[in-house]
Amino acid sequence: MKKYLFVLVILSLASCIDQKSSNELPIASNDISFGIIDSLDSKILGESRKIWIHVPAGAEDATFSSKKYPVLYLLDGPGHFFSVSGMIKQLSTNSNTVVPEMIIVAIPNTNRTRDLTPTHADKAPFGEDTSWLKDSGGGEKFNDFIEEELIPFIDKKYSTSPYRTYVGHSFGGLAVVNTLLTRPHLFNNYVAIDPSLWWDDQVILKKAKAQFETSDFTNKALYVGIANTLADGQNMATIESDTAKTSIHIRSIMDFVKTGDSYDDNGLSLGWKYYPDDDHGSVPMITEYDALRFLFPWYRFKEINTFFDPLNQATGDDLVNAIQSHYKTISDHFGYEVTADEAMVNSLGYSFMNNDKMDLSFAALDLNIKNYPNSSNVYDSMGDYFLAVKDSAKALESFEKAIAVGPNNFSQEKIDMLKSKGE
């Protein structure tokens, strides 16, 4: 029975491909907003394209925000928008530094077969009706849209950095791999989730085998997630020698990643994982999580934990040096200078304060003032530090500076409290 279920899985990759995704975010009047719908008219595709956008707080306007954010482009947008956006938000905020905050650009489909397949195919994988193939092969035109219209549109309108990640599942994964091979300059990172490398007699697999040997993928990273699509009687130990049509999907992916593993001098950072407990439909979320951990191992500030050790006699200078060194590493990977994140450093300041490491608390909060002199919040936080060390005069001075820099909802109350006490 599993054999026939697998055939249905493969056929579903085709039969549902022409179904149009909903372009509407399900937002009721009392819902918490998680993103916006934007749109642009594409001359290349000859149609208007809606895009779903999730931005970190403060990144809404490229003309206002001084902080620039990496961008993650997500194929089959509505199907993955909420999980990916929520995952990145969880891993990048609330003192988490596993991945950077990112702008997410999710692309809904209008004609999935047309846009995500790199070549026109006339032969269906199981000899079924071929009518769904008639529009196939528009992948390069879709890439023209991405490169010449969508990316410039996003860069102009939102507070983006030039560091980009591309994520796709199934036919989307096929499109991701094709883009890596044909336009590696477009993205820094590529995530192919159970990619349909069986497409058109494995045309992209064959191209990859040639290019892995001859092309330079320096500073490019690719993560591949592989679902368990084995049929009855098949297993991973023998899949490479299997010739059944029911194994062409997983065989193609395994051939691809093992070929990639055999070349260690082409600059590509390749990671992949087989998920035996996940099928083609369930594998995206776990792959996306593992991919993010694989792509950004250098982003997490692991060294900071040592400063909370009660026996650690590190000074404020030691802390500042560690923070600056860490962000130098981040800058080197991004290819542009990244200043220590205000919210993260601010959180450190309060954490050290709560652990009675006042020298370290002051060093963190003072670094924030130097890095973000136009932020009202950094002066308010320093005022809280001076309250903690019982220096009311300097606390009042800091809160008044916070109000002078910009209005906020918290400093005035503290000023009123101090003045009422005559301090």
Secondary structure as GFF3:
##gff-version 3
##sequence-region A 1 423
A	DSSP	alpha_helix	2	15	.	.	.	ID=ss1
A	DSSP	beta_strand	36	42	.	.	.	ID=ss2
A	DSSP	beta_strand	47	54	.	.	.	ID=ss3
A	DSSP	beta_strand	69	75	.	.	.	ID=ss4
A	DSSP	alpha_helix	77	92	.	.	.	ID=ss5
A	DSSP	beta_strand	103	107	.	.	.	ID=ss6
A	DSSP	alpha_helix	112	116	.	.	.	ID=ss7
A	DSSP	three_ten_helix	131	133	.	.	.	ID=ss8
A	DSSP	alpha_helix	139	145	.	.	.	ID=ss9
A	DSSP	pi_helix	146	150	.	.	.	ID=ss10
A	DSSP	alpha_helix	151	157	.	.	.	ID=ss11
A	DSSP	beta_strand	160	169	.	.	.	ID=ss12
A	DSSP	alpha_helix	171	182	.	.	.	ID=ss13
A	DSSP	beta_strand	189	193	.	.	.	ID=ss14
A	DSSP	alpha_helix	199	214	.	.	.	ID=ss15
A	DSSP	beta_strand	220	227	.	.	.	ID=ss16
A	DSSP	three_ten_helix	239	241	.	.	.	ID=ss17
A	DSSP	three_ten_helix	245	247	.	.	.	ID=ss18
A	DSSP	alpha_helix	248	261	.	.	.	ID=ss19
A	DSSP	beta_strand	268	275	.	.	.	ID=ss20
A	DSSP	alpha_helix	283	295	.	.	.	ID=ss21
A	DSSP	three_ten_helix	302	308	.	.	.	ID=ss22
A	DSSP	alpha_helix	316	334	.	.	.	ID=ss23
A	DSSP	alpha_helix	342	354	.	.	.	ID=ss24
A	DSSP	alpha_helix	358	371	.	.	.	ID=ss25
A	DSSP	alpha_helix	376	388	.	.	.	ID=ss26
A	DSSP	alpha_helix	392	405	.	.	.	ID=ss27
A	DSSP	alpha_helix	411	420	.	.	.	ID=ss28
###
